[in-house]
Structure formats: C-alpha cells, structure tokens
C-alpha cells in the first residue's frame, strides 16, 4: 500500500517531470528569439538564480560560510556545470527531437546512470544492488526510447 507521504512525493516527481518537459520548450523559444542556445540557457539560469536568491532571503537562510564551502568534496561543484549542460543540450535538442523523444531519452539516460550510482553507492546515494526487476525496468525504458524515436511514415 502506498502511504500518503509517498503519494505526495511521487506527485512532486510528476510535477518536476512536467516542468522539465515545459522548460525545454520554453527555452527553445528563447533560443529562437536570441539565436543562441547558450544565451537562452544563460537567461534560464539567471532567472532561476534570481528566484532562488529571493526565496533564500525570504526564508532567512544563513549566508555561505567559508568552512562549509571548504568542507565540500571537489565533485560537489559540478552540479551547476551539469545543470548548464542539461539546459543547453535540451535547448538544442528539443526542436530536433520533439518533447516526447527528448523527455524519454533524458529519462533513459537518468535511469541508466542511476543504476550505476545505486549499485556502487556513489555520490552519497545508498548502495542498492542491481536486481532482475531493476534490469527489466531499465530494459523496458530503453525499448520505449526505441519505439518513441522511430520515424513515423509520412
């Protein structure tokens, strides 16, 4: 049985997915207007950064301390770089692939990488062994990518 808290978290995940599909389309329109995927990604990150800054101020979040920043592992700084890559590539790929092919391909990449991260307990994730059901689920997503990405007859 699914608990209310799990249902709430799954609903949040669905909202994140819906926002991701919408974000790629919105950013693609920025790309058309600005004639540059990099500038479109920059505008996207700038508006997001401003919003997060306002929210942090409203919540009274403490300022960054040098000790806290120095204690971070080196790879913790890569999150922003990965985010910039994701947004820039989505801006570039969305008009070429369409929303569904883009979304399922991104999800497939996330699933495959997540299996490796879980299996090895990397980047702070708990170690979760690969199982037949996990491998089958991933294989079905790969099959889904192949089905969705097929060219439709004219």
C-alpha positions in Angstrom: 0.0 0.0 0.0 1.3 3.5 -0.9 1.3 5.9 2.0 0.1 9.5 1.8 3.6 10.8 2.1 4.9 8.5 -0.7 2.0 9.6 -2.9 2.8 13.2 -2.2 6.5 12.7 -3.1 5.5 10.8 -6.3 3.2 13.7 -7.2 6.1 16.1 -6.7 8.2 13.9 -9.0 5.4 14.1 -11.7 5.3 17.9 -11.3 9.1 18.0 -11.8 8.8 15.9 -14.9 6.0 18.1 -16.3 8.1 21.2 -15.6 11.1 19.7 -17.3 9.1 19.0 -20.5 7.8 22.5 -20.4 11.2 24.0 -19.6 12.7 22.6 -22.8 10.0 24.1 -25.0 10.2 27.5 -23.2 14.0 27.6 -23.5 13.7 26.6 -27.2 11.6 29.6 -27.8 14.2 31.7 -26.0 16.8 30.2 -28.4 14.8 31.2 -31.4 14.4 34.7 -30.2 18.1 35.1 -29.2 19.5 33.0 -32.0 21.8 31.2 -29.4 21.3 28.1 -27.3 24.0 29.4 -24.9 22.3 32.8 -24.4 18.9 31.0 -23.9 20.5 28.7 -21.2 22.1 31.8 -19.6 18.7 33.6 -19.3 17.1 30.4 -17.9 19.8 30.1 -15.2 19.8 33.9 -14.5 16.0 33.9 -13.8 16.3 30.7 -11.7 19.2 32.1 -9.8 17.3 35.3 -9.0 14.3 33.4 -7.9 16.3 31.2 -5.6 18.1 34.2 -4.2 14.8 35.9 -3.3 13.5 32.6 -1.7 16.7 32.3 0.3 16.3 35.8 1.6 12.6 35.3 2.4 13.4 32.1 4.3 16.2 33.8 6.2 18.8 31.3 5.1 22.2 31.9 6.6 25.0 33.1 4.3 27.5 30.6 3.0 30.4 30.1 5.4 33.9 29.5 4.3 34.2 26.4 6.5 31.0 24.9 4.9 32.2 25.6 1.4 35.7 24.3 2.1 34.3 21.0 3.5 32.6 20.2 0.2 34.1 17.4 -1.9 35.5 18.6 -5.2 32.8 17.0 -7.2 30.0 18.9 -5.4 30.9 21.9 -7.5 30.0 20.0 -10.7 26.2 20.2 -10.1 25.9 23.7 -11.7 28.1 22.6 -14.7 25.9 19.5 -15.2 22.8 21.7 -14.9 24.1 24.1 -17.5 25.0 21.2 -19.8 21.5 19.7 -19.4 19.7 23.0 -20.1 21.9 23.9 -23.1 21.5 20.5 -24.6 17.8 20.5 -24.1 17.5 23.9 -25.8 19.5 22.5 -28.7 17.8 19.1 -28.9 14.1 20.0 -28.2 13.3 21.4 -31.7 15.1 18.5 -33.4 13.5 15.6 -31.4 10.2 16.9 -30.1 9.0 16.9 -26.5 8.3 13.1 -26.1 11.6 11.8 -27.7 13.6 14.4 -25.7 11.9 13.5 -22.4 12.1 9.7 -22.7 15.7 9.9 -23.9 16.7 12.1 -20.9 14.8 9.8 -18.5 16.5 6.7 -20.1 19.9 8.3 -19.5 19.0 9.1 -15.9 17.8 5.6 -15.3 21.0 4.0 -16.7 23.2 6.3 -14.8 21.1 5.9 -11.7 21.6 2.1 -11.8 25.4 2.6 -11.7 25.1 5.2 -9.0 22.9 3.0 -6.8 24.8 -0.2 -7.4 28.1 1.4 -6.4 26.7 3.7 -3.7 28.3 6.7 -5.5 27.7 10.5 -4.8 26.0 9.9 -1.5 23.3 7.5 -2.7 22.7 4.4 -0.7 24.1 1.2 -2.2 21.3 -0.7 -3.8 22.2 -3.9 -5.7 21.1 -4.5 -9.2 18.2 -6.9 -9.4 16.4 -8.7 -12.2 13.4 -6.3 -11.8 15.6 -3.2 -11.9 17.3 -4.5 -15.1 14.0 -5.4 -16.7 12.6 -2.0 -15.8 15.6 -0.3 -17.4 15.4 -2.5 -20.5 11.7 -1.5 -20.9 12.7 2.1 -20.8 15.4 1.5 -23.4 12.7 -0.3 -25.5 10.4 2.7 -25.0 13.1 5.1 -26.4 13.5 2.9 -29.4 9.7 2.8 -30.0 9.2 6.5 -29.5 12.2 7.6 -31.5 11.1 5.6 -34.6 10.4 7.7 -37.6 6.7 7.7 -38.4 5.7 7.1 -42.0 4.7 10.2 -44.0 
